[in-house]
Amino acid sequence: MAFETKLKSDETDELFNSMLTLESLEDCYRFFEDLCTVKEIHAMAQRFEVAKLLIEKKTYSEIESATGASTATISRINRTLQYGADGYRRVIGGKKEE
């Protein structure tokens, strides 16, 4: 069964397909530095780190101390891990708990 998303568009397909052509860490830095602001990249990196720590079962307090993320951000990512599309888990590893 194919994954259904509200993000689907020709433009989004083109963007995501372009990301799949990146072959190295340097390619990623070059592409994302052109595509995003520094603040956007830092925010995405922070959310990714929060997701990793939540998957590792760290407490909100530990995550807040380690990442500087607000409890609202941590909570939002936690909800995404529980009810989202499993994107974080597919990249980070581990299966969604039943």
DRENVO-307661 format. One record per atom (N, C-alpha, C): y, z, x. Coordinates in pm, whole numbers, padded with zeros to 5 digits, always signed. Atoms other than C-alpha are relative to their C-alpha. Layout:
BEGIN
YZX
...
# end
This chain:
BEGIN
-00118+00000+00084
+00000+00000+00000
+00125+00000+00089
-00124+00010-00077
+00342-00094+00134
+00093+00115-00034
-00097-00107+00018
+00608+00170+00181
+00119-00053-00080
-00115+00037+00081
+00884+00152-00082
+00121+00081+00046
-00122-00067-00044
+01240+00233+00025
+00120-00056-00073
-00126+00043+00061
+01585+00219-00129
+00090-00068+00101
-00081+00059-00106
+01721+00099+00207
-00023-00149+00018
+00045+00137-00023
+01549-00240+00187
+00111-00102-00028
-00091+00113+00015
+01779-00538+00244
-00026-00095+00117
+00016+00095-00111
+01784-00849+00460
+00070+00050+00125
-00075-00051-00115
+02047-00689+00682
-00074+00115+00068
+00074-00113-00058
+01842-00372+00727
-00125-00049+00070
+00117+00059-00066
+01531-00577+00803
+00039-00057+00136
-00044+00061-00126
+01726-00765+01070
+00033+00108+00104
-00031-00110-00091
+01857-00440+01221
-00127+00063+00055
+00123-00068-00044
+01515-00274+01230
-00087-00092+00086
+00075+00094-00083
+01346-00586+01365
+00063-00014+00139
-00065+00006-00131
+01607-00598+01642
-00038+00122+00083
+00041-00121-00072
+01516-00239+01733
-00141-00013+00055
+00138+00017-00045
+01152-00337+01761
-00011-00089+00124
+00003+00084-00120
+01246-00581+02040
+00039+00076+00126
-00041-00079-00116
+01380-00304+02265
-00123+00039+00082
+00118-00020-00085
+01147-00269+02562
+00010+00116+00098
-00015-00107-00098
+01290+00010+02772
+00104+00101-00048
-00100-00102+00030
+01496+00326+02761
+00140-00055+00025
-00131+00061-00028
+01783+00132+02919
+00041-00094-00113
-00030+00087+00114
+01760-00129+02640
+00050+00082-00119
-00041-00087+00110
+01785+00154+02386
+00139+00054+00021
-00135-00050-00028
+02087+00307+02554
+00104-00109-00021
-00097+00109+00013
+02263-00029+02571
+00023-00037-00147
-00011+00041+00140
+02188-00120+02208
+00070+00107-00083
-00059-00106+00082
+02272+00218+02055
+00143+00033+00041
-00138-00023-00043
+02585+00258+02266
+00094-00102-00061
-00081+00103+00066
+02711-00070+02121
+00002+00019-00151
+00014-00009+00145
+02588+00003+01767
+00068+00124-00059
-00042-00129+00056
+02687+00368+01720
+00111+00063+00083
-00095-00080-00076
+02963+00605+01818
-00079+00105+00079
+00064-00106-00077
+02884+00873+02074
-00037+00116-00092
+00025-00109+00092
+02911+01133+01798
-00122-00029-00088
+00116+00036+00082
+02658+00945+01581
-00130+00013+00079
+00120-00009-00084
+02409+00922+01868
-00035+00146+00024
+00026-00143-00022
+02447+01294+01945
-00053+00066-00127
+00046-00057+00127
+02401+01379+01575
-00145-00040-00027
+00139+00044+00019
+02082+01170+01554
-00094+00071+00096
+00083-00070-00099
+01948+01326+01874
-00020+00145-00040
+00011-00140+00044
+02023+01674+01738
-00097+00011-00118
+00090-00004+00115
+01846+01599+01407
-00145-00019+00044
+00134+00024-00051
+01545+01466+01597
-00056+00125+00067
+00043-00124-00067
+01529+01782+01810
-00030+00109-00103
+00025-00098+00107
+01558+02000+01498
-00134-00029-00066
+00128+00036+00063
+01268+01810+01339
-00117+00039+00089
+00108-00039-00092
+01054+01861+01650
-00023+00150-00003
+00013-00146-00001
+01125+02234+01651
-00055+00052-00133
+00056-00040+00129
+01053+02265+01278
-00150-00028-00005
+00143+00034-00004
+00720+02089+01329
-00075+00100+00087
+00060-00103-00087
+00651+02343+01607
+00006+00139-00063
-00006-00126+00077
+00714+02616+01344
+00099+00101+00058
-00105-00090-00048
+01023+02759+01516
+00081+00049-00119
-00082-00055+00108
+01248+02979+01304
+00137-00069+00000
-00135+00056+00010
+01589+02867+01181
+00090+00058+00109
-00081-00066-00101
+01748+03120+01416
-00027-00058+00139
+00036+00060-00130
+01558+02982+01717
+00055-00142+00011
-00046+00139-00001
+01649+02626+01620
+00152-00006+00012
-00146-00005-00006
+02015+02712+01565
+00045+00032+00143
-00034-00037-00137
+02028+02876+01910
-00028-00113+00098
+00041+00104-00093
+01848+02592+02084
+00080-00129-00014
-00062+00130+00024
+02033+02301+01924
+00146+00004-00039
-00136-00009+00052
+02361+02428+01785
+00015-00057-00140
-00004+00055+00136
+02269+02276+01448
+00026+00113-00100
-00027-00098+00105
+02394+02453+01138
-00127+00024-00082
+00116-00028+00085
+02149+02618+00902
-00009-00102-00113
+00001+00105+00103
+02252+02357+00642
-00071-00125+00052
+00066+00117-00060
+02144+02077+00877
-00149+00027+00017
+00141-00036-00020
+01820+02257+00962
-00073-00004-00134
+00060-00001+00133
+01748+02308+00592
-00019-00141-00054
+00009+00139+00046
+01819+01944+00511
-00115-00073+00069
+00108+00064-00073
+01581+01827+00784
-00135+00058-00041
+00123-00063+00048
+01319+02077+00668
-00044-00061-00133
+00033+00066+00128
+01338+01928+00317
-00051-00142+00024
+00046+00135-00033
+01301+01582+00468
-00143+00003+00052
+00137-00012-00051
+00990+01695+00654
-00098+00030-00113
+00088-00036+00111
+00847+01837+00331
-00013-00111-00103
-00001+00091+00114
+00945+01566+00082
+00040-00143+00035
-00051+00132-00041
+01064+01265+00284
-00110-00103+00022
+00086+00116-00021
+00900+00945+00405
-00095+00016+00118
+00086-00028-00115
+00712+01107+00698
+00041-00075+00127
-00047+00072-00117
+00923+00911+00947
+00001+00085+00126
-00001-00089-00117
+00978+01207+01177
-00142+00024+00050
+00137-00033-00042
+00610+01298+01179
-00072-00119+00061
+00063+00119-00056
+00503+00940+01249
+00043-00022+00144
-00051+00018-00136
+00722+00937+01559
-00034+00119+00089
+00021-00122-00078
+00683+01298+01672
-00148+00031+00014
+00143-00030-00001
+00316+01327+01585
-00031+00111-00099
+00041-00100+00099
+00122+01545+01351
-00003-00058-00139
+00014+00048+00135
+00024+01494+00995
+00074+00090-00096
-00067-00076+00104
+00209+01602+00686
-00100+00098-00058
+00089-00101+00057
+00065+01926+00559
-00016-00024-00149
+00028+00022+00143
-00101+01894+00221
+00037+00122-00080
# end
